[in-house]
Amino acid sequence: MKKVNLLLLFTLILMPFVFQNLYAKQYVFIGYDSFCGLPIFTGQNPQIATAEKDSYGRPIIHIDPTALANLTSSRIFTLAHECAHHKLGHTSRLGEMERYHGGTRKQELEADCWAAKQLSQYGQFTDLQFQTLKNLADGHFIANGYPSGVERAQNIYSCATGTIVRHDASPRCSKKLVPKTVVVTTYQIIPTQAPCSHVRMGPYGPFAIHQFDLIPRKVPVQTPTTRMVEVTHCE
């Protein structure tokens, strides 16, 4: 029994070094993620942080030292974001295929949303604000299929607060009927007097039957009226 306990203790002590050697010698094992319980390795990473798998297919998080320093982004949010990629199946074969076929934007927004909900749940509002401001500072720039900084900031706010923020840049339009006064031209038939053209012959020669004829004349009339017209309203 004593030997078993010693062996277990020895295994626990060496586990970080085993993880380090199995993954890559240039990466340093620094602990476990508090959101997923996954091993975290630090080392130079051009993408700042990535959700990866080691040579045995086990999920890990690889984070750049600058992210750990909380300089370029929130360390807590970054770890939660990478954890989300594993949790949401983005590192599976199906997830990798989705990303390869244009799913990068979708997956990044999903991971941001998952992380925002986690930080909100645990009251990490300072880190949420830090990450949101960082993304806003990135502006509307889009590269390699990733969402823009503004879009990511809106998404984080939406998921953290439970409000709905649209991510598409196109305006939202709707049509409705509204009353509108228009001028309509109508025609009226107005009788107009004209000298009588009806002549008869009498004992003393031709004579008019009556003094005037009433001739109908079509006269245009401008009439204001109210009609329901369809208008398009965009937000």
N, C-alpha and C positions, 0 to 999 in steps of 0.2 A: 504493500500500500504506500509505503514511504517512497519507494522508487517511482511509483506512478505519479505521486505529487511532485516529485523533483523533476520528472520528465515534463509534466504539464507546465511547471514554472519556467523551465528552460525554453519550452516552445513559445510561451508568451513573451519572454524577453527577446527571443530572436525573431519573432514574427515581423516586426518592422523591417529588419535587415533582409529577411527572406523576400518580402514584398518588393523591396528596393532592387534586389538582384534579379528577381523575376521580370521586373518591368524594364528598367534601364539603369545602368550604373551612373549615368550623369544626372539622374533625378534623385531627389532626396525625399524620403518619406517623412512627413511632418505630423501625421495624425489622421483622425477620422472625421468625416463630415457629420455635423450634428443633425442634418436633415435626413440623410439617407444611411449614415453609418458606413460610408464608403471610404476607402483609403485615399489620402490626398498626397500627391507628389508635387514638389516644387522644382522648377527648372525653367530655363529660358523657353518661352512660348510666344511666337509671333502673334498668336490669336488671343493672348492674354490668359484665357482659360478655355479648356476643352474637356468634354466628357468622352473618355476613351475606354479601351479595354486592354488589359495586359496580354502577354503572349499566350496565356491560358484562357483568354476570353472572359476574364473577370472584370467587372466594371470598376473604373478608377476615375479620379479627377486630377487633371494636370493643370496646375496654375502657375503663372509667372510670378516671380518675386515682387514685381511692381504692384500687382493686384493685392498681394498679401500686405503690402505696406499701406494699403488704403489710399493710394495717391490718385490713380486714374479712375477708380470706381470703388463702390462699396464692396469690401471683402466678403461680408456676410451675404449680400445679394448675389455676388458672383458665384459663390459656392452653392447657394440655393438654386441658381439658374442652371448650373451644370448638373446638379443633382436631378433637376426636373427633366433634363434630356434623357437620363437613364430611366426615371420613373415613368415617363410618357412614351417610352419605347422608341425614342429617336435614334438610339444607338443599335437597335436591332437591325437585322437584314432588311426588313420591310421599311423601317425608318430611314435607313441609309439610301434605299432605292427612292423613297419619296424625296429626300433631300437632293439626290442626284437629278431628279426630274423636275426641279424647280420648286421644291418645298421648303427651301431655306427660310424664307420670310415667315411662312406659317409656323414652322417649328420654333423659330426664335421668339415669336410673339407668344406662343403657347408656353414656352419655358419661362419667359418674363412674367407671364400671368400667374403661373404656378408659384414662382418665387415671391411675387408681390403678395399673394394671398398668405403664404407662410409667414413672411415678415410682419404683415398686418396682424395676423393671428397672435403672434408673440410680442406685439407691441414695439417692433423695431422701426419706429417711424422716422428716426433720425437717418438711418441708412436708406430708407425708402426715399426720403427727400433728397439725400445726397445723390442717389442713383438717378432720380428723375431729373434733377438739375444738370447732371452730367450729360444725360441723353439730350436734353433740350439744347445744351451748348453745341451738340453735334449738328443741330439744324436739320435741314431737309436733304442732306447729302445721302445718296444711296449707292452702294457698291456691292458687287458680287452676289446680288440677290437678297441682301440683308435689308430689313426695314430701316427707314430713316430714324434719326435720333428723336425727332419730334413725334413720329408715330409710336416709337417705343415708350416715350415718356407718357403719352396719352394712354397707351395700353396699360402701363404700370399703375397709373392713377385710377383707371377704370376698374382694374382687378382688385386693387387694394381697398377701394371705397365701395365697390359694388354698383357703380354707375356705368352707363352705356356710352362708350365713345366710338364713333365710326372711324374705320381705318382707311377707307377708300377716299381718294382725292376728288372723286366726281361729286357734283352737287346733288342733293336730294330734292327732287322736283315732284310736285303734285298738281293735279288739275281740279278745278272746281268752278261751279257756275256762280256768277255774281251779277247783280242788276246793273245795267248801264243804260243811260239815256242816249238815244240816237235819234237823228232826224230822218224821217221817212217821207219820201215823196209819193203823194197820192194824187189822184185826178178826180175832179168833180165836174159834173155836167151842168153847165149853167145856160139857161135859155137867153138868147140875145135877140133883141128886136131888130128887124130889118124891114124896109118897105115891102109891102105886099107884092108878090109876084104872080098872084092868081088873078087873072083878068077874064072877064066874061063880056060877051057882046050884048049890049042892050039896044033898045030902040033908038037911042041917041049915040050909039057907038060903044066902044069898049069901056069897061069901068072895073075898078078894083073891088073885089068882094069884101075885103076888110082893109083897114089902114096899114096894119103891120103883120108881118110873119114872125113867129118865134122859132129861131134856129138854134138847136143845141150845139154848144161849144165846150170842148174838153179843156179845162183849166188846171194846170199843176198847182198843188197845194203842199207846202212844207209843214209837216206835222211832227212835233217832238213826241217821242213815245219811249217807254221803258221796256227793255228786253233783257232776258237772261243770256249772258254770253260766257263762253268758256275761257278761262285764263289759266296760265301756268305759273306757279310760284315755286321758286328754287331757294334752298337754304345753303 
